[in-house]
């Protein structure tokens, strides 16, 4: 191998390793479950602090917490979310941890969501975005109506982790239809590995190459997720992988 080839290969490897080992280019994490004790994410302030330190080690220094709002399971309201955020923010300040923490929610498309939207009982993301999700088991028949209802309120819907909805894996046109309806799409970073299985990974990579994602989030719940994220940034050049997508995370921070 010639000197110049060796030099340029070395620079390529060094640049790849730099990107692969930190996520500072992401601007911030817009989807996670690090607020303590209000959903299936962090159970305590202590664990929340631990997860935040893990995010900081990955190069993420600001986040918007998005706890579940789900009928009959996670009955969160703007008040419960605000209270958990205040509790965690106080602990961050007391421990002198430099981490900018906002809050919103991840709304399941269920029978109750229409009421939350119509009565303005929601916690939107900054700049009038709203994060929604569906069941992994079955498609929500009211998806497109919900998208329209959110838009009628002057908000911009973002569908969380579309690659994880197995019932769409053989219907790529549905992802296009959702985008064409004005709904943005958010990638779970763990989906680019085999964490959720090969079908999810294959779908995520296909959507990435089609440039379909608008946002990226960790969907961080617990230590197992944190370990998975560390494996990803050590294995992949995530920034380069997502070069096909025009990401908009900065609009939320």
C-alpha positions as CSV (number, residue, x, y, z in Angstrom):
1,X,0.0,0.0,0.0
2,X,1.4,3.4,-1.0
3,X,2.2,6.2,1.5
4,X,-0.7,8.4,0.3
5,X,-3.2,5.5,0.4
6,X,-2.1,4.6,3.9
7,X,-2.5,8.2,4.9
8,X,-6.0,8.7,3.5
9,X,-7.1,5.3,4.9
10,X,-5.8,6.3,8.3
11,X,-7.7,9.6,8.2
12,X,-10.9,7.8,7.1
13,X,-10.6,5.4,10.0
14,X,-9.8,8.2,12.5
15,X,-12.8,10.2,11.3
16,X,-15.1,7.2,11.5
17,X,-14.0,6.3,15.0
18,X,-14.6,9.8,16.2
19,X,-18.2,9.8,14.9
20,X,-18.8,6.3,16.1
21,X,-17.8,6.9,19.7
22,X,-19.9,9.9,20.4
23,X,-23.3,11.3,19.6
24,X,-22.7,15.0,20.1
25,X,-23.7,15.7,16.5
26,X,-27.2,14.6,17.4
27,X,-27.9,17.9,19.2
28,X,-30.1,16.2,21.8
29,X,-32.2,13.2,22.6
30,X,-35.8,13.8,21.9
31,X,-37.3,10.5,22.9
32,X,-36.6,8.7,26.2
33,X,-38.1,7.5,29.5
34,X,-35.8,9.0,32.1
35,X,-38.3,10.8,34.3
36,X,-38.5,8.8,37.6
37,X,-41.4,6.7,38.6
38,X,-44.2,7.5,36.1
39,X,-44.0,4.9,33.4
40,X,-42.0,1.8,32.4
41,X,-38.7,3.7,32.3
42,X,-36.6,4.9,35.2
43,X,-38.1,3.8,38.6
44,X,-36.3,6.4,40.7
45,X,-34.4,9.6,40.7
46,X,-31.1,7.7,41.4
47,X,-31.6,5.6,38.3
48,X,-32.6,8.6,36.3
49,X,-29.3,10.3,37.2
50,X,-27.4,7.1,36.3
51,X,-29.1,7.0,32.9
52,X,-28.3,10.7,32.3
53,X,-24.7,10.2,33.1
54,X,-24.7,7.4,30.6
55,X,-26.1,9.8,27.9
56,X,-23.5,12.4,28.8
57,X,-20.8,9.8,28.3
58,X,-22.2,9.2,24.8
59,X,-21.9,12.9,24.1
60,X,-25.6,13.8,24.7
61,X,-25.9,16.8,27.0
62,X,-29.5,17.7,26.6
63,X,-32.7,15.8,26.3
64,X,-36.5,16.0,26.3
65,X,-38.1,13.3,28.4
66,X,-41.2,11.7,26.8
67,X,-43.0,9.4,29.3
68,X,-45.8,7.3,28.0
69,X,-49.4,8.4,28.1
70,X,-51.4,5.3,27.6
71,X,-55.0,4.6,28.6
72,X,-55.3,2.1,31.5
73,X,-51.6,1.7,31.8
74,X,-49.7,5.0,32.2
75,X,-52.3,7.6,33.1
76,X,-49.9,10.5,32.9
77,X,-51.1,14.1,32.7
78,X,-49.3,17.4,32.2
79,X,-49.3,17.7,36.0
80,X,-47.7,14.3,36.7
81,X,-45.1,14.8,34.0
82,X,-44.2,18.3,35.2
83,X,-43.9,17.1,38.8
84,X,-41.5,14.3,37.9
85,X,-39.5,16.7,35.8
86,X,-39.2,19.1,38.6
87,X,-38.1,16.4,41.0
88,X,-35.3,15.2,38.6
89,X,-34.3,18.8,37.7
90,X,-33.8,19.5,41.4
91,X,-31.6,16.5,41.8
92,X,-29.5,17.5,38.8
93,X,-29.0,20.9,40.2
94,X,-28.1,19.6,43.7
95,X,-25.6,17.2,42.2
96,X,-24.2,19.9,39.9
97,X,-24.8,17.8,36.8
98,X,-24.7,19.9,33.7
99,X,-27.6,18.5,31.7
100,X,-30.4,20.4,30.0
101,X,-33.7,18.5,30.6
102,X,-37.0,19.3,29.1
103,X,-40.2,17.3,29.1
104,X,-43.0,16.3,26.8
105,X,-44.8,12.9,26.3
106,X,-45.2,10.0,24.0
107,X,-48.9,9.5,23.3
108,X,-50.4,6.1,22.5
109,X,-53.1,6.3,19.8
110,X,-56.0,5.0,21.8
111,X,-59.6,5.9,22.7
112,X,-58.5,8.5,25.2
113,X,-56.1,10.4,23.0
114,X,-58.9,12.1,21.0
115,X,-60.1,13.6,24.3
116,X,-56.6,14.8,25.3
117,X,-56.2,16.5,22.0
118,X,-59.6,18.1,21.9
119,X,-59.3,19.5,25.4
120,X,-55.7,20.6,25.0
121,X,-54.5,18.3,27.8
122,X,-51.2,17.5,26.2
123,X,-47.5,18.2,26.7
124,X,-46.2,19.0,23.2
125,X,-42.6,19.0,22.2
126,X,-41.0,22.4,21.6
127,X,-42.1,24.3,18.4
128,X,-45.5,22.6,18.4
129,X,-44.4,19.0,17.6
130,X,-46.2,16.0,19.2
131,X,-44.9,12.5,19.6
132,X,-47.3,9.6,19.0
133,X,-47.0,5.8,18.9
134,X,-49.1,2.8,18.1
135,X,-49.3,-0.7,19.6
136,X,-46.7,-3.1,18.4
137,X,-49.4,-5.8,18.2
138,X,-51.9,-4.2,15.9
139,X,-52.3,-1.2,13.7
140,X,-54.4,1.7,14.9
141,X,-57.3,2.2,12.5
142,X,-57.5,5.8,13.6
143,X,-53.9,6.7,12.7
144,X,-54.7,9.1,9.9
145,X,-57.6,10.7,11.7
146,X,-55.3,11.3,14.7
147,X,-52.7,12.8,12.4
148,X,-55.4,15.2,11.1
149,X,-56.7,16.0,14.6
150,X,-53.2,16.9,15.7
151,X,-52.7,19.1,12.6
152,X,-56.0,20.8,13.2
153,X,-54.7,21.9,16.6
154,X,-51.7,23.6,14.9
155,X,-49.3,20.8,15.9
156,X,-46.9,18.7,13.9
157,X,-47.2,14.9,14.6
158,X,-44.1,12.7,14.8
159,X,-44.6,8.9,14.7
160,X,-42.2,7.2,17.1
161,X,-40.2,4.2,15.9
162,X,-42.2,3.2,12.8
163,X,-39.7,0.5,12.0
164,X,-40.9,-1.4,15.0
165,X,-44.5,-1.9,13.8
166,X,-44.1,-5.4,12.4
167,X,-47.4,-5.2,10.5
168,X,-45.9,-2.6,8.1
169,X,-42.8,-4.5,7.3
170,X,-44.2,-5.9,4.1
171,X,-46.1,-2.7,3.2
172,X,-43.4,0.0,2.6
173,X,-46.1,2.1,0.9
174,X,-47.7,2.7,4.3
175,X,-44.6,4.6,5.5
176,X,-44.9,6.8,2.4
177,X,-48.6,7.3,3.0
178,X,-47.9,8.4,6.6
179,X,-45.2,10.8,5.5
180,X,-47.5,12.2,2.7
181,X,-50.2,12.8,5.4
182,X,-47.8,15.2,7.0
183,X,-46.6,13.0,9.9
184,X,-42.8,13.0,10.6
185,X,-40.9,9.8,11.5
186,X,-38.6,9.2,14.4
187,X,-35.9,6.4,14.4
188,X,-35.1,4.5,17.5
189,X,-31.3,4.3,17.5
190,X,-31.3,0.8,18.8
191,X,-33.2,-0.3,15.7
192,X,-30.0,-0.1,13.6
193,X,-28.6,-3.0,15.5
194,X,-30.3,-6.4,16.1
195,X,-31.6,-5.2,19.5
196,X,-35.2,-5.6,18.4
197,X,-34.5,-8.3,15.9
198,X,-33.4,-8.6,12.3
199,X,-36.8,-7.6,10.7
200,X,-36.7,-4.3,12.6
201,X,-33.1,-3.7,11.7
202,X,-33.7,-4.4,8.0
203,X,-36.7,-2.1,7.9
204,X,-34.9,0.7,9.7
205,X,-31.9,0.5,7.3
206,X,-34.3,0.4,4.3
207,X,-36.1,3.5,5.6
208,X,-32.7,5.2,6.3
209,X,-31.5,4.6,2.8
210,X,-34.9,6.0,1.5
211,X,-34.2,9.2,3.6
212,X,-37.5,8.8,5.4
213,X,-36.5,9.7,9.0
214,X,-36.8,13.2,10.4
215,X,-35.8,12.7,14.0
216,X,-33.6,10.3,16.0
217,X,-34.1,9.3,19.7
218,X,-32.7,6.7,22.0
219,X,-36.0,5.6,23.6
220,X,-33.9,5.0,26.6
221,X,-35.7,3.1,29.4
222,X,-33.0,1.2,31.4
223,X,-29.5,-0.1,31.7
224,X,-30.0,-2.7,29.0
225,X,-30.9,0.0,26.5
226,X,-27.8,2.1,27.6
227,X,-25.5,-0.9,27.1
228,X,-27.1,-1.4,23.6
229,X,-26.5,2.2,22.7
230,X,-22.8,2.0,23.8
231,X,-22.4,-1.1,21.6
232,X,-23.9,0.8,18.6
233,X,-21.6,3.8,18.9
234,X,-18.6,1.6,19.2
235,X,-19.6,-0.5,16.2
236,X,-21.2,1.9,13.7
237,X,-20.5,5.3,12.3
238,X,-24.0,6.4,13.1
239,X,-23.7,9.9,11.7
240,X,-22.5,8.6,8.4
241,X,-25.2,5.9,8.3
242,X,-27.9,8.6,8.7
243,X,-26.4,10.8,5.9
244,X,-29.4,10.0,3.7
245,X,-31.8,11.6,6.1
246,X,-32.4,15.3,6.8
247,X,-32.6,15.2,10.5
248,X,-34.5,17.9,12.5
249,X,-33.5,17.3,16.1
250,X,-32.1,20.8,16.4
251,X,-35.7,22.2,16.0
252,X,-36.5,20.8,19.4
253,X,-33.6,22.3,21.3
